[in-house]
């Protein structure tokens, strides 16, 4: 899901930053409006660390493999904190392990971070069942992650297919991209189930982590 350096044109990379900067500013504005941001920093740090290491947990989906993303889980639990948390995680992955890239940091933040915010708003619909209802929490936790991974996969495919470098075989690259996209379909359900389990568990043992989200 991480787009590496050198794949996208400079203009697209610049557009990624041009969108990511105001989105980050908006997320920080919303965080400040919700109260003291320091109260959520430990939770955000924990999930940022989880996001950071999740890219190393690969799930074989023949003929390829995919890795956990956890953007839906982050959106569900962190709310607007999810976008800056994902941006920091992507930066550390690019700098420390070369996973993704610095030129594409803005684009990757949009591809993964914006769907996390969508997941947050989907998860908030659980209040239709009542904040303390485990069934509603599980259903909307599942849908939040399913939609987050689905949107990210769609953005990823659109970007890569439309900007295949001229020195690559377009047909082979297109087939590889589509195969990778299909590999993310099972991941949508895996992460959906994982988020449902985690949010229901938190509702039982630490409901304060979900209150107000």
URDASUL-V494656 format. One record per backbone hydrogen bond with DSSP energy under -0.5 kcal/mol. CO is the residue of the C=O (numbers start at 1). NH is the residue of the N-H. Records with the same first field share a line. If there is no record, write none. Layout:
# URDASUL-V494656
CO: NH + NH
This chain:
# URDASUL-V494656
1: 3
2: 4
4: 7
9: 13
10: 14
11: 15
12: 16
13: 17
14: 18
15: 19
16: 20
17: 21
18: 22
19: 23
20: 24
21: 25
22: 26
23: 27
24: 28
25: 29
26: 30
27: 31
28: 32
29: 33
30: 34
31: 34
32: 35
35: 37
36: 39
37: 40 + 41
38: 42
40: 44
41: 45
42: 46
43: 47
44: 48
45: 49
46: 50
47: 51
48: 52
49: 53
50: 54
51: 55
53: 56
54: 57 + 68
56: 58
57: 68
58: 60
59: 66
61: 64
64: 61
66: 59
70: 74
71: 75
72: 76
73: 77
74: 78 + 79
75: 79
78: 81
79: 82
80: 83 + 84
81: 85
82: 86
83: 87
84: 88
85: 89
86: 90
87: 91
88: 92
89: 93
90: 94
91: 95
92: 96
93: 97 + 99
94: 98
98: 100
100: 5
102: 105
104: 108
105: 109
106: 110
107: 111
108: 112
109: 113 + 114
110: 114 + 115
112: 116
113: 117
114: 118
115: 119
116: 120
117: 121
118: 122
119: 123
120: 124
122: 125
123: 126
124: 127
125: 128
126: 129
130: 133
132: 134
133: 137
134: 138
135: 139
136: 140
137: 141
138: 142
139: 143
140: 144
141: 145
142: 146
143: 147
144: 148
145: 149
146: 150
147: 151
148: 152
149: 153
150: 154
151: 155
152: 156
153: 157
154: 158
155: 159
156: 160
157: 161
158: 162
159: 163
161: 164
165: 168
168: 170
169: 173
170: 174
171: 175
172: 176
173: 177
174: 178
175: 179
176: 180
177: 181
178: 182
179: 183
180: 184
181: 184
182: 185 + 186
183: 187
184: 188
185: 189
186: 190
187: 191
188: 192
189: 193
190: 194
191: 195
192: 196
193: 197
194: 198
195: 199
196: 200
197: 201
198: 202
199: 203
200: 204
201: 205
202: 206
206: 209
207: 210 + 211
210: 213
